Amino acid sequence: MKQKTLLSVSLIFLLFIIVAGSCKKTDPEPVVLTNPAQSTGSTGSTGSTGSTGSTGSTGPTGGTTVCDPDTVYFQNDILPLLQMYCVACHNPSLHEDGVDLSSYSAIMGKDGLVEPCDYHESELYEAITESDVDDRMPAAPSPALSAANILKIKTWIMQCAQNNQCN
């Protein structure tokens, strides 16, 4: 009986060691701020105008985030793409198909348009990767987005579609 108990305890301990050893702890990458009192996040705190998401803003307290090459920034990367390819039709005045892509708040305010962290459920990603050329956005005669730009949008969504910017 003692041998079975000892064997059972040893196996449980060994299993615990294997499971605990397989977990990898990674430290998050630091965000460098020139003003430590300022925080960044998905609420749009880096923009001074709120709903319009001013691209030149460094935040209400003047702090800036240093650009990380592995991060896609809404204000630096995504909004300029949308302005170049989409906003002519999908703006507050025209909002074709009920879609306004002119600001972060307009994009995130429409259910299903962008599902943070899940590009499979995001209508925006589906529209730009549609296999039927007649349904793909941007519509002809506008040029299609490049593979690099599609990847940039996909990565931004997978990084949880934050309203972020950097300098």
N, C-alpha and C positions, 0 to 999 in steps of 0.2 A: 504494500500500500504506500509506504514511504517513497519507494522508487517511482511509482506512477505519479505521485504528487510532485516529487522533485523534477521528474521529466516534464510534466505539464507546466510547472512554473518556469523551467528552463526554456521551453518552447515559446511560451508567452513572452518572456523577457527577450529572447532572440528575435521574435517577430516585432516587438516594440523597437528594438535597436535598428532593424532593417527599415521599418517604416519611418522612424525618426531620422535616420541617416539619408533617406531618399528625398526628404523635404529640403529644398534649397531656399535659403533666406537671401533676398536681394535687397540692397538698400536702394531707395528711390533716388533718382537723380536730383541733385539740389537745384532749386530755382534761385538764381542770383538776382537780387533786387538792389537798386541803388538806395532805396528807402525801405528799411526792413518793416516799417509799419504798414506798408501796402501789401495786400494779398492778391493773388490771381486766382481765377476759378472759372466755372462755367456760367456764372451769373452775369457776366458782362462787366465786372468791376473795373476792368482796365479802360473802359471807354467813359468819357466824360459826358456824353450825351444820352447814354442809355439805349433807347430804341434804335437810333440810327447807327450806332457802332462806328464812331468817327475813326478813320484809319490813321490819322496823324496824332491821336491822343496818346499820352504816356500815362494817363491815370490822373485821378483827382489830386493826388499828393505828389505827382511828378516822378514817381519811380518807374523804372523800366526793367523788363525781363530780357536777359541775354538769350539770343536765339540758339536753340538746340537743333542741330542738323537732322535729328531723328524725329522731330516733332513737326506736325503740320499746324500752322497758325491760321485761324480764321481770318483775322484782319489783314495779315500779310500775304497769305497764299490763296485762300478760298474765295473771299469776297472779290478780289480783283478778277479771278476767273469768271465768277458769276456776272460781274459787271460787264466783262468783255463779251461773253457768249449768251447770256440769258436775260439780263435786266431790260433789254430793249422791248421785250414782249411781256416779261414777268415782273412788273413793277407795280407800285400802288395805284397808278391810274388805269393801266390796261389789265393787269393780273389775269392774263389768259389762262383758261382752265382753272380759275380760282387760285392761281399760284403767284405769290409775290416773293421774289428772291433778292430783293434789294437790301435787306438787312438781316442781321442775326435774329432779332426778335420776330420778324415776319416769317422766317424759315422755321424757327423752332415753335412758333405759335400755331402752325398747321399740323394737326395730327397725322402721323404717318409719313410726312414729307421727309424728315430725317429722324431715324430712331437711333439715338446715341448708342454707340458701341455695337451696333448691329446693321451692317450695310445690306444684309439680305432682306431686311424689313423696311428699308428706306426707299420711298418712292423716287427720290432724287437720283439715287444710284441706279435704280431700275430704269429710269427714263434715259439716262446717258449711256446705258449699256444694252438697251433694247436690241434684240437681234433683227427685228423687222425695221429696215432703214426708214420706212414711211412713218414709223412711230417713234423713232429715236430722237432725242433732243441733243443739241439744238436742231430745230427743223431746217430743212433745205429752204433756201439756198445757203444758209449759214454753214460754215465748215464744222465737221464733227470734232469733238474734243480729242486730243491726242491721247495715246495710251498713258503717257506720263501724267497728264492732267486728270485722267480718270483715276489713276492710282493715287494721286494726291487727294482727291475727294474721298476715295475709299478709305485711305489711311486716316484722314481727319475724322470720318465717321467712326472708325474702329478705335480711335483715341478719344472716343466719347463726345465728339462734336462740341468741343468747348469754344466759347467766345474769347479766344486768347490772341495775344499779339506779342511781338518781341522787337527788339532793336539790335 
